[in-house]
Amino acid sequence: PSRNSEIYASEDVFVVAGRGYHRDEATRSWGQSTYFLSYKLHDDGSAPTGLAIGKVPGYLLNQFSMDERDGYFRVATTEKARWACVPIDSSRISTRSYHWRHCKWELASKSKSQLAVMKFPQE
């Protein structure tokens, strides 16, 4: 995880969540993601063991955006709005790069929120 981390803990599970990015090769853009490292806690006081690793689109608001019940981990995230510099005249732009003077800034995607539900692996 990153410098922006959140912690979720219950009697049975400990989860570290961190912000990150993923590359979308189809659109040649970067997407916002939250990555999870989860650990199983044991009643006998022994060291936690790795349980699962996961990723969902968007960012958590805070630690209250995570919840666990009956083996399911629920996460509420939001993908922030994205702006893009859209070419004004494509004939003046190379396929490798373009100058900001030859484009206009437009809203590329609106902000959206989602709820992800993941099942922890069974022992």
N, CA, C and O of each residue as an XYZ file, in Angstrom:
492
protein
N       0.806     -1.199      0.000
C       0.000      0.000      0.000
C       0.854      1.270      0.000
O       2.079      1.219      0.109
N       0.194      2.364     -0.121
C       0.851      3.650     -0.290
C       0.905      4.447      1.003
O       0.618      3.936      2.085
N       1.276      5.694      0.862
C       1.321      6.569      2.040
C      -0.076      6.899      2.549
O      -0.230      7.300      3.703
N      -1.097      6.737      1.711
C      -2.486      6.953      2.115
C      -3.098      5.610      2.468
O      -3.685      4.948      1.612
N      -2.967      5.207      3.713
C      -3.437      3.888      4.128
C      -4.572      3.994      5.131
O      -4.683      4.960      5.885
N      -5.403      2.974      5.112
C      -6.477      2.832      6.085
C      -6.376      1.427      6.666
O      -5.901      0.501      6.008
N      -6.828      1.284      7.902
C      -6.784      0.000      8.592
C      -8.199     -0.418      8.968
O      -8.998      0.395      9.434
N      -8.496     -1.694      8.760
C      -9.740     -2.269      9.250
C      -9.362     -3.476     10.093
O      -8.516     -4.274      9.689
N      -9.973     -3.617     11.247
C      -9.708     -4.774     12.105
C     -10.996     -5.240     12.758
O     -11.820     -4.437     13.193
N     -11.148     -6.535     12.816
C     -12.254     -7.152     13.545
C     -11.637     -8.213     14.445
O     -10.415     -8.295     14.568
N     -12.464     -9.009     15.060
C     -11.979    -10.077     15.930
C     -11.199    -11.139     15.150
O     -10.304    -11.787     15.694
N     -11.550    -11.311     13.865
C     -10.967    -12.387     13.057
C     -10.019    -11.931     11.952
O      -9.184    -12.712     11.495
N     -10.141    -10.667     11.516
C      -9.438    -10.208     10.313
C      -8.781     -8.851     10.540
O      -9.311     -7.999     11.253
N      -7.627     -8.670      9.925
C      -6.911     -7.391      9.929
C      -6.618     -7.046      8.466
O      -6.024     -7.852      7.749
N      -7.035     -5.846      8.015
C      -6.867     -5.451      6.611
C      -6.166     -4.100      6.535
O      -6.528     -3.159      7.241
N      -5.155     -4.015      5.665
C      -4.475     -2.762      5.358
C      -4.880     -2.386      3.938
O      -4.729     -3.185      3.013
N      -5.392     -1.173      3.764
C      -5.814     -0.699      2.447
C      -4.972      0.511      2.063
O      -4.725      1.387      2.892
N      -4.535      0.559      0.819
C      -3.715      1.674      0.358
C      -4.097      2.106     -1.045
O      -4.521      1.294     -1.868
N      -3.941      3.393     -1.304
C      -4.233      3.947     -2.626
C      -3.136      3.606     -3.626
O      -1.966      3.461     -3.273
N      -3.546      3.485     -4.871
C      -2.593      3.239     -5.942
C      -3.225      3.545     -7.283
O      -4.359      4.019     -7.363
N      -2.481      3.270     -8.322
C      -2.960      3.499     -9.685
C      -2.757      2.232    -10.499
O      -1.896      1.408    -10.188
N      -3.559      2.087    -11.544
C      -3.369      0.996    -12.490
C      -3.439      1.578    -13.900
O      -4.180      2.529    -14.150
N      -2.683      1.018    -14.792
C      -2.618      1.509    -16.170
C      -3.650      0.791    -17.022
O      -3.702     -0.439    -17.034
N      -4.483      1.563    -17.745
C      -5.450      1.020    -18.686
C      -4.850      1.186    -20.081
O      -4.858      2.283    -20.639
N      -4.335      0.105    -20.632
C      -3.654      0.184    -21.934
C      -4.618      0.547    -23.064
O      -4.206      1.164    -24.046
N      -5.882      0.179    -22.943
C      -6.849      0.476    -24.002
C      -7.054      1.981    -24.165
O      -7.147      2.479    -25.287
N      -7.126      2.709    -23.038
C      -7.347      4.157    -23.101
C      -6.068      4.953    -22.881
O      -6.068      6.181    -22.971
N      -4.971      4.244    -22.592
C      -3.684      4.883    -22.307
C      -3.807      5.891    -21.168
O      -3.256      6.990    -21.231
N      -4.534      5.501    -20.136
C      -4.733      6.387    -18.986
C      -4.482      5.611    -17.695
O      -4.358      4.386    -17.696
N      -4.413      6.345    -16.616
C      -4.205      5.758    -15.297
C      -5.503      5.805    -14.521
O      -6.183      6.831    -14.505
N      -5.853      4.701    -13.877
C      -7.063      4.636    -13.066
C      -6.733      4.605    -11.587
O      -5.638      4.202    -11.195
N      -7.672      5.027    -10.777
C      -7.510      5.061     -9.322
C      -7.936      3.713     -8.744
O      -8.973      3.167     -9.120
N      -7.130      3.185     -7.832
C      -7.426      1.878     -7.227
C      -7.118      1.892     -5.739
O      -6.320      2.695     -5.257
N      -7.762      0.994     -5.032
C      -7.409      0.715     -3.642
C      -6.972     -0.744     -3.583
O      -7.661     -1.631     -4.086
N      -5.820     -0.980     -2.962
C      -5.240     -2.316     -2.832
C      -5.379     -2.773     -1.383
O      -5.278     -1.970     -0.456
N      -5.613     -4.079     -1.199
C      -5.838     -4.631      0.131
C      -4.875     -5.771      0.442
O      -4.613     -6.626     -0.405
N      -4.358     -5.773      1.649
C      -3.606     -6.896      2.200
C      -4.377     -7.329      3.438
O      -4.551     -6.537      4.364
N      -4.839     -8.568      3.470
C      -5.643     -9.017      4.610
C      -4.955    -10.180      5.320
O      -4.264    -10.997      4.710
N      -5.173    -10.219      6.625
C      -4.532    -11.215      7.485
C      -5.576    -11.843      8.400
O      -6.489    -11.167      8.875
N      -5.432    -13.117      8.637
C      -6.288    -13.856      9.567
C      -5.700    -13.738     10.967
O      -4.512    -13.991     11.168
N      -6.529    -13.356     11.932
C      -6.102    -13.279     13.330
C      -6.518    -14.572     14.030
O      -7.588    -15.117     13.756
N      -5.675    -15.054     14.927
C      -5.925    -16.338     15.596
C      -6.244    -16.140     17.079
O      -5.684    -15.261     17.735
N      -7.143    -16.964     17.588
C      -7.561    -16.892     18.993
C      -6.453    -17.255     19.964
O      -6.468    -16.810     21.112
N      -5.485    -18.064     19.521
C      -4.442    -18.541     20.424
C      -3.285    -17.555     20.600
O      -2.318    -17.858     21.299
N      -3.374    -16.384     19.976
C      -2.331    -15.370     20.121
C      -1.151    -15.567     19.191
O      -0.177    -14.819     19.275
N      -1.209    -16.553     18.304
C      -0.113    -16.758     17.360
C      -0.118    -15.647     16.303
O      -1.077    -14.886     16.176
N       0.969    -15.582     15.562
C       1.130    -14.522     14.557
C       0.046    -14.601     13.489
O      -0.368    -15.694     13.103
N      -0.415    -13.441     13.010
C      -1.403    -13.440     11.920
C      -0.831    -14.134     10.680
O       0.381    -14.143     10.469
N      -1.708    -14.706      9.874
C      -1.295    -15.331      8.623
C      -1.975    -14.617      7.459
O      -3.092    -14.113      7.581
N      -1.273    -14.588      6.333
C      -1.832    -13.948      5.147
C      -3.130    -14.601      4.726
O      -3.245    -15.826      4.729
N      -4.103    -13.792      4.366
C      -5.415    -14.318      4.000
C      -5.718    -14.066      2.526
O      -6.072    -14.992      1.797
N      -5.579    -12.814      2.087
C      -5.904    -12.488      0.693
C      -5.310    -11.138      0.323
O      -5.014    -10.304      1.179
N      -5.147    -10.952     -0.978
C      -4.726     -9.681     -1.562
C      -5.800     -9.302     -2.564
O      -6.296    -10.161     -3.292
N      -6.166     -8.026     -2.611
C      -7.211     -7.622     -3.539
C      -7.049     -6.198     -4.028
O      -6.231     -5.435     -3.515
N      -7.849     -5.853     -5.037
C      -7.835     -4.509     -5.619
C      -9.243     -4.171     -6.089
O      -9.926     -5.017     -6.666
N      -9.679     -2.942     -5.846
C     -10.960     -2.456     -6.352
C     -10.738     -1.079     -6.970
O      -9.789     -0.387     -6.602
N     -11.602     -0.669     -7.908
C     -11.469      0.661     -8.483
C     -11.872      1.740     -7.482
O     -12.771      1.537     -6.666
N     -11.203      2.882     -7.549
C     -11.552      4.021     -6.704
C     -10.803      4.042     -5.390
O      -9.996      3.161     -5.094
N     -11.093      5.075     -4.605
C     -10.440      5.283     -3.321
C     -11.459      5.215     -2.188
O     -12.634      5.534     -2.371
N     -10.992      4.797     -1.022
C     -11.807      4.811      0.189
C     -11.925      6.247      0.692
O     -11.008      7.045      0.495
N     -13.023      6.583      1.328
C     -13.148      7.875      1.993
C     -12.361      7.836      3.305
O     -11.600      8.755      3.608
N     -12.551      6.761      4.080
C     -11.850      6.595      5.358
C     -12.014      5.139      5.818
O     -12.512      4.301      5.067
N     -11.596      4.847      7.046
C     -11.662      3.468      7.534
C     -13.096      2.966      7.687
O     -13.316      1.757      7.759
N     -14.056      3.853      7.737
C     -15.460      3.444      7.871
C     -16.059      3.023      6.532
O     -17.231      2.652      6.467
N     -15.265      3.078      5.466
C     -15.701      2.621      4.144
C     -15.502      1.122      3.978
O     -15.781      0.575      2.910
N     -15.019      0.445      5.033
C     -14.780     -0.995      4.993
C     -15.574     -1.687      6.097
O     -15.770     -1.139      7.182
N     -16.024     -2.905      5.796
C     -16.808     -3.671      6.752
C     -16.658     -5.153      6.424
O     -16.476     -5.522      5.263
N     -16.733     -5.989      7.433
C     -16.626     -7.440      7.230
C     -17.726     -8.126      8.022
O     -18.000     -7.783      9.172
N     -18.359     -9.119      7.365
C     -19.408     -9.872      8.052
C     -19.574    -11.227      7.370
O     -19.661    -11.315      6.145
N     -19.616    -12.269      8.176
C     -19.868    -13.637      7.694
C     -18.936    -14.035      6.553
O     -19.362    -14.704      5.612
N     -17.670    -13.630      6.630
C     -16.695    -14.019      5.610
C     -16.668    -13.142      4.374
O     -15.902    -13.404      3.447
N     -17.490    -12.105      4.347
C     -17.513    -11.182      3.210
C     -16.927     -9.832      3.634
O     -17.202     -9.341      4.728
N     -16.127     -9.250      2.763
C     -15.506     -7.947      3.006
C     -16.170     -6.955      2.073
O     -16.143     -7.130      0.855
N     -16.771     -5.909      2.637
C     -17.497     -4.910      1.850
C     -16.724     -3.604      1.856
O     -16.223     -3.167      2.893
N     -16.633     -2.986      0.682
C     -15.837     -1.775      0.527
C     -16.598     -0.772     -0.333
O     -17.075     -1.112     -1.415
N     -16.711      0.469      0.153
C     -17.310      1.553     -0.628
C     -16.190      2.476     -1.102
O     -15.408      2.977     -0.293
N     -16.115      2.698     -2.417
C     -15.068      3.546     -2.984
C     -15.662      4.573     -3.940
O     -16.802      4.448     -4.387
N     -14.866      5.586     -4.238
C     -15.242      6.614     -5.199
C     -14.089      6.856     -6.157
O     -12.945      7.032     -5.738
N     -14.401      6.864     -7.444
C     -13.427      7.260     -8.454
C     -13.651      8.740     -8.718
O     -14.756      9.153     -9.069
N     -12.612      9.530     -8.551
C     -12.713     10.974     -8.748
C     -12.914     11.300    -10.223
O     -12.524     10.531    -11.101
N     -13.527     12.453    -10.481
C     -13.691     12.922    -11.856
C     -12.315     13.103    -12.487
O     -11.352     13.474    -11.815
N     -12.239     12.830    -13.808
C     -10.966     12.999    -14.521
C     -11.139     14.004    -15.649
O     -12.159     14.021    -16.338
N     -10.135     14.829    -15.821
C     -10.088     15.806    -16.897
C      -9.023     15.381    -17.888
O      -8.035     14.750    -17.512
N      -9.222     15.728    -19.164
C      -8.261     15.361    -20.197
C      -8.090     16.512    -21.175
O      -9.008     17.298    -21.412
N      -6.900     16.590    -21.731
C      -6.594     17.583    -22.754
C      -6.907     16.940    -24.109
O      -6.137     16.115    -24.601
N      -8.032     17.318    -24.703
C      -8.518     16.717    -25.937
C      -7.982     17.519    -27.131
O      -8.119     18.742    -27.153
N      -7.376     16.854    -28.120
C      -6.817     17.570    -29.273
C      -7.866     18.398    -30.006
O      -8.990     17.947    -30.225
N      -7.485     19.608    -30.379
C      -8.363     20.489    -31.148
C      -8.230     20.166    -32.634
O      -9.230     20.062    -33.344
N      -6.996     20.009    -33.100
C      -6.722     19.734    -34.512
C      -5.804     18.522    -34.587
O      -4.597     18.639    -34.377
N      -6.371     17.364    -34.884
C      -5.587     16.131    -34.861
C      -4.506     16.088    -35.929
O      -3.566     15.303    -35.806
N      -4.605     16.907    -36.977
C      -3.585     16.892    -38.027
C      -2.263     17.486    -37.544
O      -1.221     17.237    -38.151
N      -2.287     18.263    -36.466
C      -1.077     18.895    -35.955
C      -0.455     18.107    -34.809
O       0.522     18.551    -34.204
N      -1.008     16.960    -34.514
C      -0.578     16.217    -33.336
C       0.029     14.886    -33.749
O      -0.558     14.147    -34.538
N       1.191     14.586    -33.219
C       1.817     13.289    -33.494
C       1.154     12.231    -32.611
O       0.450     12.557    -31.655
N       1.387     10.976    -32.943
C       0.785      9.898    -32.151
C       1.503      9.711    -30.823
O       0.965      9.078    -29.915
N       2.706     10.249    -30.696
C       3.484     10.051    -29.471
C       3.179     11.089    -28.400
O       3.127     10.756    -27.216
N       2.980     12.330    -28.796
C       2.706     13.371    -27.805
C       2.098     14.579    -28.497
O       2.108     14.676    -29.725
N       1.570     15.494    -27.705
C       1.061     16.740    -28.268
C       1.247     17.853    -27.254
O       1.400     17.610    -26.057
N       1.231     19.050    -27.746
C       1.455     20.216    -26.895
C       0.120     20.698    -26.346
O      -0.899     20.606    -27.030
N       0.114     21.204    -25.137
C      -1.132     21.619    -24.487
C      -1.826     22.748    -25.233
O      -3.033     22.922    -25.062
N      -1.121     23.526    -26.054
C      -1.762     24.619    -26.808
C      -2.675     24.092    -27.910
O      -3.542     24.817    -28.398
N      -2.486     22.840    -28.303
C      -3.278     22.254    -29.381
C      -4.415     21.394    -28.850
O      -4.911     20.512    -29.552
N      -4.823     21.646    -27.628
C      -5.912     20.870    -27.060
C      -6.755     21.739    -26.126
O      -6.362     22.845    -25.755
N      -7.900     21.220    -25.764
C      -8.762     21.900    -24.799
C      -9.087     20.931    -23.673
O      -9.217     19.727    -23.895
N      -9.218     21.460    -22.472
C      -9.501     20.620    -21.310
C     -10.988     20.333    -21.232
O     -11.817     21.243    -21.280
N     -11.312     19.054    -21.109
C     -12.704     18.615    -20.989
C     -12.817     17.575    -19.889
O     -11.847     16.904    -19.538
N     -14.019     17.457    -19.356
C     -14.303     16.417    -18.367
C     -14.304     15.066    -19.087
O     -15.157     14.814    -19.937
N     -13.361     14.214    -18.750
C     -13.238     12.907    -19.406
C     -14.162     11.873    -18.774
O     -14.716     11.031    -19.481
N     -14.336     11.921    -17.462
C     -15.261     11.014    -16.788
C     -15.727     11.648    -15.482
O     -14.953     12.290    -14.771
N     -16.996     11.457    -15.186
C     -17.563     11.990    -13.950
C     -17.150     11.138    -12.763
O     -16.734      9.989    -12.917
N     -17.270     11.711    -11.589
C     -17.016     10.981    -10.354
C     -18.086      9.899    -10.205
O     -19.258     10.129    -10.501
N     -17.668      8.714     -9.740
C     -18.658      7.662     -9.507
C     -18.273      6.860     -8.275
O     -17.094      6.677     -7.969
N     -19.288      6.393     -7.584
C     -19.087      5.603     -6.367
C     -19.591      4.191     -6.601
O     -20.501      3.968     -7.400
N     -18.994      3.243     -5.899
C     -19.402      1.853     -6.037
C     -19.189      1.098     -4.735
O     -18.450      1.533     -3.852
N     -19.849     -0.033     -4.643
C     -19.713     -0.928     -3.502
C     -19.204     -2.263     -4.029
O     -19.812     -2.856     -4.920
N     -18.090     -2.734     -3.478
C     -17.542     -4.031     -3.858
C     -17.705     -4.989     -2.689
O     -17.493     -4.608     -1.538
N     -18.075     -6.216     -2.974
C     -18.206     -7.252     -1.950
C     -17.301     -8.408     -2.355
O     -17.436     -8.967     -3.443
N     -16.386     -8.755     -1.473
C     -15.423     -9.824     -1.747
C     -15.539    -10.896     -0.672
O     -15.769    -10.591      0.498
N     -15.381    -12.141     -1.070
C     -15.435    -13.226     -0.102
C     -14.023    -13.632      0.282
O     -13.184    -13.880     -0.583
N     -13.764    -13.700      1.577
C     -12.463    -14.165      2.047
C     -12.352    -15.665      1.777
O     -13.353    -16.379      1.848
N     -11.159    -16.146      1.471
C     -10.966    -17.589      1.259
C     -11.277    -18.362      2.549
O     -11.040    -17.872      3.653
N     -11.801    -19.551      2.388
C     -12.085    -20.409      3.537
C     -10.804    -21.121      3.953
O      -9.942    -21.397      3.119
N     -10.683    -21.412      5.219
C      -9.496    -22.118      5.718
C      -9.459    -23.545      5.250
O      -8.527    -24.279      5.580
